[in-house]
Amino acid sequence: MTENRKIIIAVDGPAGSGKSSISKEVAKQLKLKYIDSGAVYRAITWYLLEKHDEIPAKHNLSDYLKDVFFDQVFNEDGTCSTFLNERDISNDIRTEVIAKNIGIVSDDISVRELVNSILRKWSEMYSVIMDGRDIGSVVFPDANIKIYLDASVDVRAVRRFEEYKETGKNVDIKDIKKQIALRDTQDMSRPFGKLERREDAIYIDTSEMKKEDVIRKVCSIIKDYSM
Ligand code: C5P
């Protein structure tokens, strides 16, 4: 696909809707570059917590990020690694502490502008599938294909619970559900870059779908577009 013209596929949706696992697998199958925008917000949250113990009560949080260099690599095995000042923090950013603190970081307009510029830069040379909340609306409003992946809160809580379990983290599913509902509210109500289901996005409710079927469906949407 990269040999032909460059295309951008934006995949938005709420936490736990399967965006990243679906997008990674689609990228692998169709030889696209996968970019995880949420990982950049997570990396910033991780960094601010490392430096300050709690997220500083200040606007323009990007002022704290002047000496920080972000990088992301989509590996051949279909995993995605995120680096901060050359340190691989891919695992460090998948914790409940990060999830609990990320809302305030993602609400900061200076952080959003910084992240958007990084995401656009990473996409310059490649055909890309990028997942997030505002990819089709703000980061790439002219994306060739926009997809909105959704699922019920219950289904998403179970998926997140399983993800944590796989990485050996012991969490309470009720807490996860509460957190997901809270994150939905935060993600859907921020003044800039909020998550919203737009009319120009193809809507897929994955609650009752097998992962393989979602992957097949997204691949066929992209192939149809590319033909
Ligand atoms: O996708 P993931 O769950 O890793 O995203 C974590 C958080 O990062 C979201 O809940 C949201 O606060 C923020 N985010 C965002 N805009 C994006 C991607 C993620 O605000 N495009």
py3Dmol code that shows the C-alpha trace and the ligand (Angstrom):
import py3Dmol

protein = """\
ATOM      1  CA  MET A   1       0.000   0.000   0.000  1.00  0.00           C
ATOM      2  CA  THR A   2       2.867   2.381   0.775  1.00  0.00           C
ATOM      3  CA  GLU A   3       4.177   1.961  -2.793  1.00  0.00           C
ATOM      4  CA  ASN A   4       1.066   3.629  -4.174  1.00  0.00           C
ATOM      5  CA  ARG A   5      -0.183   7.010  -2.992  1.00  0.00           C
ATOM      6  CA  LYS A   6       0.064   7.946   0.650  1.00  0.00           C
ATOM      7  CA  ILE A   7      -3.144   7.608   2.614  1.00  0.00           C
ATOM      8  CA  ILE A   8      -4.176   8.557   6.135  1.00  0.00           C
ATOM      9  CA  ILE A   9      -6.686   6.477   8.074  1.00  0.00           C
ATOM     10  CA  ALA A  10      -8.068   8.017  11.264  1.00  0.00           C
ATOM     11  CA  VAL A  11      -9.526   5.653  13.866  1.00  0.00           C
ATOM     12  CA  ASP A  12     -11.289   7.375  16.751  1.00  0.00           C
ATOM     13  CA  GLY A  13     -13.384   6.030  19.594  1.00  0.00           C
ATOM     14  CA  PRO A  14     -13.676   5.748  23.380  1.00  0.00           C
ATOM     15  CA  ALA A  15     -11.265   3.981  25.733  1.00  0.00           C
ATOM     16  CA  GLY A  16     -11.348   0.215  25.319  1.00  0.00           C
ATOM     17  CA  SER A  17     -13.239   0.178  22.016  1.00  0.00           C
ATOM     18  CA  GLY A  18     -10.415  -1.870  20.492  1.00  0.00           C
ATOM     19  CA  LYS A  19      -8.920   0.963  18.424  1.00  0.00           C
ATOM     20  CA  SER A  20      -5.285   0.180  19.075  1.00  0.00           C
ATOM     21  CA  SER A  21      -5.364  -3.604  18.777  1.00  0.00           C
ATOM     22  CA  ILE A  22      -7.476  -3.412  15.611  1.00  0.00           C
ATOM     23  CA  SER A  23      -5.378  -0.631  14.059  1.00  0.00           C
ATOM     24  CA  LYS A  24      -2.112  -2.445  14.811  1.00  0.00           C
ATOM     25  CA  GLU A  25      -3.295  -5.647  13.174  1.00  0.00           C
ATOM     26  CA  VAL A  26      -4.680  -3.785  10.147  1.00  0.00           C
ATOM     27  CA  ALA A  27      -1.366  -1.925   9.820  1.00  0.00           C
ATOM     28  CA  LYS A  28       0.527  -5.186   9.908  1.00  0.00           C
ATOM     29  CA  GLN A  29      -1.655  -6.841   7.289  1.00  0.00           C
ATOM     30  CA  LEU A  30      -1.766  -3.853   4.913  1.00  0.00           C
ATOM     31  CA  LYS A  31       1.812  -2.659   5.529  1.00  0.00           C
ATOM     32  CA  LEU A  32       0.837   0.711   6.928  1.00  0.00           C
ATOM     33  CA  LYS A  33       2.576   2.633   9.678  1.00  0.00           C
ATOM     34  CA  TYR A  34       0.598   2.532  12.936  1.00  0.00           C
ATOM     35  CA  ILE A  35       0.698   5.544  15.238  1.00  0.00           C
ATOM     36  CA  ASP A  36      -0.714   5.443  18.784  1.00  0.00           C
ATOM     37  CA  SER A  37      -1.668   9.024  19.679  1.00  0.00           C
ATOM     38  CA  GLY A  38      -2.888   8.072  23.164  1.00  0.00           C
ATOM     39  CA  ALA A  39       0.604   6.796  23.981  1.00  0.00           C
ATOM     40  CA  VAL A  40       1.979  10.324  23.520  1.00  0.00           C
ATOM     41  CA  TYR A  41      -0.553  11.756  26.007  1.00  0.00           C
ATOM     42  CA  ARG A  42       0.312   8.881  28.316  1.00  0.00           C
ATOM     43  CA  ALA A  43       4.057   9.553  27.931  1.00  0.00           C
ATOM     44  CA  ILE A  44       3.563  13.218  28.839  1.00  0.00           C
ATOM     45  CA  THR A  45       1.482  12.257  31.893  1.00  0.00           C
ATOM     46  CA  TRP A  46       4.159   9.759  32.948  1.00  0.00           C
ATOM     47  CA  TYR A  47       6.897  12.383  32.598  1.00  0.00           C
ATOM     48  CA  LEU A  48       5.020  15.048  34.564  1.00  0.00           C
ATOM     49  CA  LEU A  49       4.293  12.573  37.375  1.00  0.00           C
ATOM     50  CA  GLU A  50       7.950  11.478  37.456  1.00  0.00           C
ATOM     51  CA  LYS A  51       9.149  15.070  37.741  1.00  0.00           C
ATOM     52  CA  HIS A  52       6.472  16.587  39.954  1.00  0.00           C
ATOM     53  CA  ASP A  53       4.726  13.733  41.873  1.00  0.00           C
ATOM     54  CA  GLU A  54       1.423  15.227  40.800  1.00  0.00           C
ATOM     55  CA  ILE A  55       0.339  17.053  37.658  1.00  0.00           C
ATOM     56  CA  PRO A  56       1.223  20.730  38.201  1.00  0.00           C
ATOM     57  CA  ALA A  57      -1.817  22.984  38.563  1.00  0.00           C
ATOM     58  CA  LYS A  58      -0.859  25.242  35.708  1.00  0.00           C
ATOM     59  CA  HIS A  59      -1.976  25.988  32.196  1.00  0.00           C
ATOM     60  CA  ASN A  60       0.485  25.583  29.327  1.00  0.00           C
ATOM     61  CA  LEU A  61       1.864  22.307  30.639  1.00  0.00           C
ATOM     62  CA  SER A  62       3.945  22.119  27.454  1.00  0.00           C
ATOM     63  CA  ASP A  63       6.289  24.625  29.167  1.00  0.00           C
ATOM     64  CA  TYR A  64       7.544  21.623  31.166  1.00  0.00           C
ATOM     65  CA  LEU A  65       8.262  19.652  28.015  1.00  0.00           C
ATOM     66  CA  LYS A  66      10.877  21.812  26.312  1.00  0.00           C
ATOM     67  CA  ASP A  67      13.685  19.301  26.791  1.00  0.00           C
ATOM     68  CA  VAL A  68      11.637  16.233  26.056  1.00  0.00           C
ATOM     69  CA  PHE A  69      12.011  14.232  22.875  1.00  0.00           C
ATOM     70  CA  PHE A  70       9.349  11.708  21.888  1.00  0.00           C
ATOM     71  CA  ASP A  71       9.651   8.852  19.471  1.00  0.00           C
ATOM     72  CA  GLN A  72       7.518   5.893  18.500  1.00  0.00           C
ATOM     73  CA  VAL A  73       8.353   2.761  16.548  1.00  0.00           C
ATOM     74  CA  PHE A  74       5.892   0.358  14.991  1.00  0.00           C
ATOM     75  CA  ASN A  75       7.734  -2.943  15.254  1.00  0.00           C
ATOM     76  CA  GLU A  76       7.639  -5.769  12.728  1.00  0.00           C
ATOM     77  CA  ASP A  77       5.912  -8.046  15.243  1.00  0.00           C
ATOM     78  CA  GLY A  78       2.966  -5.629  15.316  1.00  0.00           C
ATOM     79  CA  THR A  79       3.763  -4.030  18.673  1.00  0.00           C
ATOM     80  CA  CYS A  80       4.346  -0.328  19.134  1.00  0.00           C
ATOM     81  CA  SER A  81       7.086   1.140  21.321  1.00  0.00           C
ATOM     82  CA  THR A  82       7.041   4.644  22.739  1.00  0.00           C
ATOM     83  CA  PHE A  83      10.237   6.413  23.773  1.00  0.00           C
ATOM     84  CA  LEU A  84      10.827   9.503  25.900  1.00  0.00           C
ATOM     85  CA  ASN A  85      14.330  10.916  25.666  1.00  0.00           C
ATOM     86  CA  GLU A  86      15.360   7.540  24.199  1.00  0.00           C
ATOM     87  CA  ARG A  87      14.001   5.555  27.153  1.00  0.00           C
ATOM     88  CA  ASP A  88      11.446   2.908  26.220  1.00  0.00           C
ATOM     89  CA  ILE A  89       8.448   3.673  28.449  1.00  0.00           C
ATOM     90  CA  SER A  90       5.903   1.517  26.591  1.00  0.00           C
ATOM     91  CA  ASN A  91       5.021  -0.495  29.702  1.00  0.00           C
ATOM     92  CA  ASP A  92       5.342   2.336  32.229  1.00  0.00           C
ATOM     93  CA  ILE A  93       2.542   4.283  30.527  1.00  0.00           C
ATOM     94  CA  ARG A  94      -0.068   1.481  30.816  1.00  0.00           C
ATOM     95  CA  THR A  95      -0.962   1.889  34.462  1.00  0.00           C
ATOM     96  CA  GLU A  96      -4.003   2.987  36.409  1.00  0.00           C
ATOM     97  CA  VAL A  97      -2.101   5.964  37.832  1.00  0.00           C
ATOM     98  CA  ILE A  98      -1.562   7.253  34.318  1.00  0.00           C
ATOM     99  CA  ALA A  99      -5.215   6.595  33.414  1.00  0.00           C
ATOM    100  CA  LYS A 100      -6.351   8.514  36.509  1.00  0.00           C
ATOM    101  CA  ASN A 101      -4.183  11.559  35.782  1.00  0.00           C
ATOM    102  CA  ILE A 102      -4.309  11.759  32.002  1.00  0.00           C
ATOM    103  CA  GLY A 103      -7.529  13.804  31.746  1.00  0.00           C
ATOM    104  CA  ILE A 104      -5.988  17.002  33.067  1.00  0.00           C
ATOM    105  CA  VAL A 105      -3.008  16.636  30.708  1.00  0.00           C
ATOM    106  CA  SER A 106      -5.213  15.988  27.660  1.00  0.00           C
ATOM    107  CA  ASP A 107      -7.359  19.030  28.509  1.00  0.00           C
ATOM    108  CA  ASP A 108      -4.367  21.358  28.203  1.00  0.00           C
ATOM    109  CA  ILE A 109      -4.482  23.109  24.839  1.00  0.00           C
ATOM    110  CA  SER A 110      -0.701  23.656  24.732  1.00  0.00           C
ATOM    111  CA  VAL A 111      -0.182  19.916  25.208  1.00  0.00           C
ATOM    112  CA  ARG A 112      -2.720  19.134  22.465  1.00  0.00           C
ATOM    113  CA  GLU A 113      -0.985  21.472  20.017  1.00  0.00           C
ATOM    114  CA  LEU A 114       2.372  19.905  20.800  1.00  0.00           C
ATOM    115  CA  VAL A 115       1.045  16.360  20.407  1.00  0.00           C
ATOM    116  CA  ASN A 116      -0.742  17.229  17.150  1.00  0.00           C
ATOM    117  CA  SER A 117       2.438  18.621  15.634  1.00  0.00           C
ATOM    118  CA  ILE A 118       4.367  15.488  16.654  1.00  0.00           C
ATOM    119  CA  LEU A 119       1.681  13.221  15.160  1.00  0.00           C
ATOM    120  CA  ARG A 120       1.644  15.148  11.870  1.00  0.00           C
ATOM    121  CA  LYS A 121       5.429  15.027  11.668  1.00  0.00           C
ATOM    122  CA  TRP A 122       5.497  11.261  12.255  1.00  0.00           C
ATOM    123  CA  SER A 123       2.983  10.864   9.400  1.00  0.00           C
ATOM    124  CA  GLU A 124       4.825  12.914   6.791  1.00  0.00           C
ATOM    125  CA  MET A 125       6.473  10.115   4.839  1.00  0.00           C
ATOM    126  CA  TYR A 126       4.090   7.219   5.216  1.00  0.00           C
ATOM    127  CA  SER A 127       0.678   5.779   4.702  1.00  0.00           C
ATOM    128  CA  VAL A 128      -0.608   5.779   8.237  1.00  0.00           C
ATOM    129  CA  ILE A 129      -3.341   4.360  10.415  1.00  0.00           C
ATOM    130  CA  MET A 130      -3.562   6.446  13.597  1.00  0.00           C
ATOM    131  CA  ASP A 131      -5.874   5.906  16.539  1.00  0.00           C
ATOM    132  CA  GLY A 132      -7.094   8.389  19.115  1.00  0.00           C
ATOM    133  CA  ARG A 133     -10.002  10.665  19.968  1.00  0.00           C
ATOM    134  CA  ASP A 134      -9.663  13.647  17.636  1.00  0.00           C
ATOM    135  CA  ILE A 135      -7.668  12.238  14.737  1.00  0.00           C
ATOM    136  CA  GLY A 136     -10.410  12.559  12.117  1.00  0.00           C
ATOM    137  CA  SER A 137     -11.684  15.853  13.525  1.00  0.00           C
ATOM    138  CA  VAL A 138      -8.556  17.843  14.457  1.00  0.00           C
ATOM    139  CA  VAL A 139      -5.266  16.106  13.672  1.00  0.00           C
ATOM    140  CA  PHE A 140      -6.235  15.017  10.150  1.00  0.00           C
ATOM    141  CA  PRO A 141      -9.593  16.576   9.235  1.00  0.00           C
ATOM    142  CA  ASP A 142      -8.839  15.630   5.589  1.00  0.00           C
ATOM    143  CA  ALA A 143      -7.991  11.991   6.366  1.00  0.00           C
ATOM    144  CA  ASN A 144      -8.795   9.677   3.453  1.00  0.00           C
ATOM    145  CA  ILE A 145     -10.750   7.302   5.676  1.00  0.00           C
ATOM    146  CA  LYS A 146     -12.305   8.025   9.062  1.00  0.00           C
ATOM    147  CA  ILE A 147     -13.556   5.267  11.301  1.00  0.00           C
ATOM    148  CA  TYR A 148     -15.328   5.543  14.666  1.00  0.00           C
ATOM    149  CA  LEU A 149     -15.018   2.346  16.708  1.00  0.00           C
ATOM    150  CA  ASP A 150     -17.454   1.978  19.569  1.00  0.00           C
ATOM    151  CA  ALA A 151     -18.553  -0.589  22.183  1.00  0.00           C
ATOM    152  CA  SER A 152     -20.697  -0.577  25.316  1.00  0.00           C
ATOM    153  CA  VAL A 153     -19.087   0.452  28.627  1.00  0.00           C
ATOM    154  CA  ASP A 154     -19.480  -3.103  30.013  1.00  0.00           C
ATOM    155  CA  VAL A 155     -17.727  -4.711  27.054  1.00  0.00           C
ATOM    156  CA  ARG A 156     -14.942  -2.138  27.155  1.00  0.00           C
ATOM    157  CA  ALA A 157     -14.390  -2.646  30.886  1.00  0.00           C
ATOM    158  CA  VAL A 158     -13.971  -6.395  30.374  1.00  0.00           C
ATOM    159  CA  ARG A 159     -11.482  -5.794  27.535  1.00  0.00           C
ATOM    160  CA  ARG A 160      -9.359  -3.412  29.624  1.00  0.00           C
ATOM    161  CA  PHE A 161      -9.499  -5.833  32.564  1.00  0.00           C
ATOM    162  CA  GLU A 162      -8.179  -8.629  30.334  1.00  0.00           C
ATOM    163  CA  GLU A 163      -5.402  -6.370  29.002  1.00  0.00           C
ATOM    164  CA  TYR A 164      -4.232  -5.543  32.528  1.00  0.00           C
ATOM    165  CA  LYS A 165      -4.426  -9.224  33.491  1.00  0.00           C
ATOM    166  CA  GLU A 166      -2.289 -10.244  30.516  1.00  0.00           C
ATOM    167  CA  THR A 167       0.454  -7.887  31.664  1.00  0.00           C
ATOM    168  CA  GLY A 168       0.253  -9.320  35.191  1.00  0.00           C
ATOM    169  CA  LYS A 169      -1.528  -6.327  36.734  1.00  0.00           C
ATOM    170  CA  ASN A 170      -4.158  -7.063  39.351  1.00  0.00           C
ATOM    171  CA  VAL A 171      -7.096  -4.664  39.091  1.00  0.00           C
ATOM    172  CA  ASP A 172     -10.730  -4.509  40.159  1.00  0.00           C
ATOM    173  CA  ILE A 173     -13.147  -4.624  37.232  1.00  0.00           C
ATOM    174  CA  LYS A 174     -15.604  -2.305  39.016  1.00  0.00           C
ATOM    175  CA  ASP A 175     -12.865   0.316  39.300  1.00  0.00           C
ATOM    176  CA  ILE A 176     -12.030  -0.126  35.618  1.00  0.00           C
ATOM    177  CA  LYS A 177     -15.663   0.393  34.663  1.00  0.00           C
ATOM    178  CA  LYS A 178     -15.910   3.546  36.767  1.00  0.00           C
ATOM    179  CA  GLN A 179     -12.693   4.842  35.255  1.00  0.00           C
ATOM    180  CA  ILE A 180     -13.850   4.143  31.710  1.00  0.00           C
ATOM    181  CA  ALA A 181     -17.134   5.964  32.312  1.00  0.00           C
ATOM    182  CA  LEU A 182     -15.244   8.894  33.811  1.00  0.00           C
ATOM    183  CA  ARG A 183     -12.781   8.927  30.915  1.00  0.00           C
ATOM    184  CA  ASP A 184     -15.706   8.920  28.436  1.00  0.00           C
ATOM    185  CA  THR A 185     -17.095  12.012  30.143  1.00  0.00           C
ATOM    186  CA  GLN A 186     -13.698  13.717  30.111  1.00  0.00           C
ATOM    187  CA  ASP A 187     -12.922  12.687  26.519  1.00  0.00           C
ATOM    188  CA  MET A 188     -16.321  13.803  25.230  1.00  0.00           C
ATOM    189  CA  SER A 189     -16.491  17.121  27.013  1.00  0.00           C
ATOM    190  CA  ARG A 190     -13.064  18.737  26.683  1.00  0.00           C
ATOM    191  CA  PRO A 191     -13.155  22.152  25.016  1.00  0.00           C
ATOM    192  CA  PHE A 192     -10.574  21.238  22.367  1.00  0.00           C
ATOM    193  CA  GLY A 193     -10.128  17.932  20.577  1.00  0.00           C
ATOM    194  CA  LYS A 194     -13.048  16.198  22.227  1.00  0.00           C
ATOM    195  CA  LEU A 195     -14.171  12.749  21.183  1.00  0.00           C
ATOM    196  CA  GLU A 196     -17.266  12.958  19.042  1.00  0.00           C
ATOM    197  CA  ARG A 197     -18.954  10.762  16.526  1.00  0.00           C
ATOM    198  CA  ARG A 198     -18.908  12.752  13.305  1.00  0.00           C
ATOM    199  CA  GLU A 199     -21.009  12.171  10.239  1.00  0.00           C
ATOM    200  CA  ASP A 200     -18.042  11.706   7.921  1.00  0.00           C
ATOM    201  CA  ALA A 201     -16.726   8.743   9.956  1.00  0.00           C
ATOM    202  CA  ILE A 202     -17.746   5.148   9.316  1.00  0.00           C
ATOM    203  CA  TYR A 203     -19.353   3.936  12.559  1.00  0.00           C
ATOM    204  CA  ILE A 204     -18.606   0.393  13.759  1.00  0.00           C
ATOM    205  CA  ASP A 205     -20.100  -0.924  17.014  1.00  0.00           C
ATOM    206  CA  THR A 206     -17.791  -3.768  18.045  1.00  0.00           C
ATOM    207  CA  SER A 207     -19.703  -4.819  21.209  1.00  0.00           C
ATOM    208  CA  GLU A 208     -21.005  -7.999  19.633  1.00  0.00           C
ATOM    209  CA  MET A 209     -18.225  -8.519  17.108  1.00  0.00           C
ATOM    210  CA  LYS A 210     -15.223 -10.811  17.213  1.00  0.00           C
ATOM    211  CA  LYS A 211     -11.897  -9.056  16.903  1.00  0.00           C
ATOM    212  CA  GLU A 212     -11.108 -10.899  13.652  1.00  0.00           C
ATOM    213  CA  ASP A 213     -14.366  -9.678  12.114  1.00  0.00           C
ATOM    214  CA  VAL A 214     -13.627  -6.060  13.006  1.00  0.00           C
ATOM    215  CA  ILE A 215     -10.150  -6.402  11.495  1.00  0.00           C
ATOM    216  CA  ARG A 216     -11.604  -7.923   8.332  1.00  0.00           C
ATOM    217  CA  LYS A 217     -14.162  -5.147   8.063  1.00  0.00           C
ATOM    218  CA  VAL A 218     -11.613  -2.335   8.483  1.00  0.00           C
ATOM    219  CA  CYS A 219      -9.232  -3.976   5.995  1.00  0.00           C
ATOM    220  CA  SER A 220     -11.989  -4.262   3.438  1.00  0.00           C
ATOM    221  CA  ILE A 221     -12.980  -0.595   3.876  1.00  0.00           C
ATOM    222  CA  ILE A 222      -9.368   0.406   3.198  1.00  0.00           C
ATOM    223  CA  LYS A 223      -8.979  -1.952   0.246  1.00  0.00           C
ATOM    224  CA  ASP A 224     -12.221  -0.690  -1.301  1.00  0.00           C
ATOM    225  CA  TYR A 225     -10.989   2.862  -0.946  1.00  0.00           C
ATOM    226  CA  SER A 226      -7.576   2.080  -2.416  1.00  0.00           C
ATOM    227  CA  MET A 227      -8.893   0.284  -5.515  1.00  0.00           C
TER     228      MET A 227
END
"""
ligand_1 = """\
21
C5P
O -6.099 5.671 23.605
P -5.710 5.721 25.069
O -6.714 5.099 25.972
O -4.312 5.260 25.301
O -5.719 7.278 25.392
C -5.453 7.728 26.686
C -5.981 9.129 26.872
O -5.232 10.045 26.079
C -7.441 9.405 26.505
O -8.354 9.048 27.517
C -7.432 10.898 26.299
O -7.465 11.579 27.537
C -6.058 11.120 25.688
N -6.112 11.189 24.226
C -6.562 12.360 23.658
N -6.541 12.489 22.308
C -6.123 11.503 21.517
C -5.685 10.283 22.096
C -5.712 10.148 23.460
O -6.957 13.280 24.365
N -6.080 11.673 20.193
"""
view = py3Dmol.view(width=600, height=400)
view.addModel(protein, "pdb")
view.setStyle({"model": 0}, {"cartoon": {"style": "trace"}})
view.addModel(ligand_1, "xyz")
view.setStyle({"model": 1}, {"stick": {}})
view.zoomTo()
view.show()
